[in-house]
Amino acid sequence: MPTLPATRAYYDTVAEDYAERVKLPFAQDVLGRAMLGAFAEEVRTDGGLPVADLGCGPGHVAAHLAGLGLSVSGVDLSSRMVDIARRGHPGLRFEVGSMDALGYPDGGLGGIVAWWSILHTPPDLLPRLFAEFRRVLTPGGRLLLGFHAGDGEAYTGQKRDNGVAYSIHLLDPARVGAQLEQAGFTVTAQLIGEGEKWPQACVLARGADRAASKE
């Protein structure tokens, strides 16, 4: 995926600062944590299969999910982020990897969380990610996405001293929902809340069950 090298370079550069910066906003994000709680309850009700935190960053979301009783592993493109996650949460497993080519077997996960990580992917390329998510989820598995909401426009942040910058896409929740449906998911809940810069969107979805998967 063409965006991967720049995204990796940016997060490798800002990893330590980012790990500190996300702590307070996450602690204050009551609605976001409510969606994570709903996701965790659904996964437990479904049987409690392992879940993956994709784009896990410093591991704070994975640790939160583990505290809600889930078996969690994390994947991130940035090796420095993974180092920080392993250091901060030694009881959990974190690996370097890409969301479009996951190292999980087919149908092995009960759930996936991509918490403010799909927004680095151009909207036209999201179906590729959603197809990979569908592959590694068990039939009926749960998916929770968090992202900045908008009309699909791109935003590029200021360059750091070494010239590294990041780009994100303000994603249209309706379009994301349609792409999920095309990938074999059913959107079960959606939340749009205020954000510091842009509206915040959380989308909860469920993969097709076993009977539907065989059709």
Buried (B, 14 or more C-beta within 10 A) or exposed (E): BEBBEBBBBBBBBBBEEBBEEBEEEBEEBEEBBEBBEBBBBBBBEBEBBBBBBBBBBBBBBBBBBBEBEBBBBBBBBBBBBBBBBBEBBEEBBBBBBBBBEBEBEEBBBBBBBBBBBBBBBBBEBBEBBBBBBBBBBBBBBBBBBBBBBBEEEEBEEEEBEEEBBBBBBBBBBEEBBEBBEEBBBBBEBBBEBEEEEBBBBBBBBBBBEEEEBEE
